[in-house]
Amino acid sequence: MNIIQWDIALFEWINNDLSSAILDFVLPWMREPMFWLPLYAFIIAFVFFNFGIKAYWFVLFLILTAGSADMISSRPIKKTIKRLRPCNTEYVHVIERVSCGSGYSFTSSHATNHFAVATFLIMTLGQSFRKIKPWLWAWASIIAFSQVYVGVHFPLDVIAGGILGVILGRIWAMLFDRYYGYSLQPNIK
């Protein structure tokens, strides 16, 4: 079995064999940016409340992390590889409220973006708040898994997107560290 056959077999297992009414209801929400808006707002508010002037730079670097991840995944990679989404094929369990999308599949921009942000947060906030690390990995992973479950990406799309996201998140965190220090220490009042 070659890697593409393995990818399709794993996709069919996740998309078809794991299919359930509960997952059909829950997992589409996990991939919706608006669902996570309260978390994003909390992170930004938390940073501004606790880290003073450094928070402005933190938010800028966080935006650069997410923006570069999305741009690199969506433009040069997808437009070069041109892999069709699985929802455009015959072996997909379709969930009505999920749109297939008009673009290509490889790499998953959702996976790239969320693993980039998770990595950046782990390497910055995670230095002072170590307990958030597993939660951030779980958050990015459930979003990536959801992409496969709902049929818009193959497993290799999210794996490659996750790897790309980790690389980009590390690069931006290292740049942040160079100028502002990895560890954000709360203001002592």
Summary of the structure (lengths in Angstrom):
residues: 189
radius of gyration: 17.7
end to end distance: 61.0
largest distance: 61.0
contacts: 601
relative contact order: 0.17
helix: 74%
strand: 0%
